[in-house]
Amino acid sequence: MTRIATGLAAAMLFFGSSLSAQGQEKEANHEEDFKHAVAAAESWLPLLDQGKYDEGYDATGNQTKTVTTKETFIKTCAWLRSFVGKVSGRVVALRQFRTKIAGGADGNYVSVFYDSTCGDGVHYVEHVSLELEPSGSWKVVGYHIH
């Protein structure tokens, strides 16, 4: 588990900004945002599950691409995911809408927390942060394993 904690520290440094409590809004006002953001997260996560980290990087939002290179993203994802192994289950545990994130521009953000399980039955939390881009698409700007 110490290896996972070390990996988490590295991932949090460059996988986009963490969502802060600032700018959090009531969940009931954002059901459409949640629907589309969760769909985007659930289209993106299988890329990581299948080891397609290059495609995962290509599908991230502009904020991620300004903080890290594709090469670094690929290496870090491979390293991080090696600690949890193959995902055997994933369920949405929590969704949050925010207009502010630490270190980022004001905007529309959704954070999706998954209760995930790996092949050997160990539970962990995957945290996917998404931003509504000007194109109207929700894009991943952060990924953390807790």
Secondary structure, 3 states (H helix, E strand, C coil): CHHHHHHHHHHHHHCCCCECCCCECCHHHHHHHHHHHHHHHHHHHHHHHCCCHHHHHHCECHHHHHHCCHHHHHHHHHHHHHHHCCEEEEEEEEEEEECCECCCCCCCEEEEEEEEEECCCCEEEEEEEEEECCCCCEEEEEEEEC
